[in-house]
Amino acid sequence: MIEVLIDHSYEDDYFMISAVSIQIKDEFEKERIEKLVEKNNMVGSLVNGDRGLALRIADELKVPVSIINIETNEIDLM
């Protein structure tokens, strides 16, 4: 499972990847994905928060979309 935390601001109108947590037993695959996350500067990047986001992340990390879980944190509601 790859958990992606997205910060969403209604006030400033943006979606941003704030964290990527990789929970995979295969250490080689986990390391490969971690390198791609770092290489592609995913954490901190602004994204389009539409329905295709999980598919785009899966394509970028070269993993099945079924292992991507996206959680959204509404930062203006705190």
C-alpha positions as CSV (number, residue, x, y, z in Angstrom):
1,M,0.0,0.0,0.0
2,I,1.2,3.5,-0.8
3,E,-0.5,6.2,1.2
4,V,-0.5,9.7,-0.3
5,L,-1.6,12.6,2.0
6,I,-2.9,15.6,0.1
7,D,-3.4,19.0,1.7
8,H,-6.3,20.9,0.2
9,S,-6.9,24.6,0.7
10,Y,-10.3,26.0,-0.3
11,E,-9.1,29.5,0.6
12,D,-6.0,29.5,-1.6
13,D,-7.5,26.9,-4.0
14,Y,-4.7,24.3,-4.3
15,F,-4.0,20.6,-3.7
16,M,-0.5,19.6,-2.6
17,I,1.1,16.3,-1.8
18,S,2.3,16.6,1.8
19,A,3.4,13.1,2.5
20,V,4.0,9.7,0.8
21,S,4.1,6.6,3.0
22,I,5.2,3.4,1.4
23,Q,4.1,0.2,3.2
24,I,5.4,-2.6,1.0
25,K,7.1,-5.8,2.3
26,D,9.5,-6.2,-0.6
27,E,12.5,-4.0,0.5
28,F,13.8,-3.7,-3.1
29,E,10.5,-2.5,-4.4
30,K,10.0,-0.2,-1.5
31,E,13.5,1.4,-2.1
32,R,12.8,1.7,-5.8
33,I,9.5,3.6,-5.1
34,E,11.2,5.8,-2.5
35,K,13.8,6.8,-5.0
36,L,11.1,7.7,-7.6
37,V,9.2,9.8,-5.0
38,E,12.4,11.7,-4.3
39,K,13.6,12.0,-7.9
40,N,10.2,13.3,-9.0
41,N,9.9,15.7,-6.1
42,M,6.5,14.4,-5.3
43,V,6.3,15.7,-1.7
44,G,5.5,19.3,-1.8
45,S,4.3,19.3,-5.4
46,L,1.0,20.9,-6.4
47,V,-1.4,18.5,-8.1
48,N,-4.8,18.5,-9.8
49,G,-7.0,16.8,-7.2
50,D,-9.4,15.2,-9.7
51,R,-10.4,11.5,-10.0
52,G,-7.4,10.7,-12.2
53,L,-4.8,11.6,-9.5
54,A,-4.3,8.0,-8.3
55,L,-3.8,6.8,-11.8
56,R,-1.2,9.6,-12.5
57,I,0.7,8.7,-9.3
58,A,0.6,5.0,-10.1
59,D,2.0,5.8,-13.6
60,E,4.7,8.0,-12.2
61,L,5.7,5.3,-9.6
62,K,5.2,2.4,-12.1
63,V,2.9,0.5,-9.7
64,P,-0.7,-0.8,-10.0
65,V,-3.3,1.9,-9.1
66,S,-5.0,-0.5,-6.8
67,I,-2.2,0.0,-4.2
68,I,-2.5,3.8,-4.1
69,N,-4.6,5.2,-1.3
70,I,-5.2,9.0,-1.2
71,E,-6.3,10.9,1.9
72,T,-7.2,14.5,1.8
73,N,-6.5,16.9,4.6
74,E,-8.7,20.0,4.4
75,I,-6.3,22.5,5.9
76,D,-8.7,25.5,6.0
77,L,-11.2,23.8,8.3
78,M,-8.9,23.6,11.3
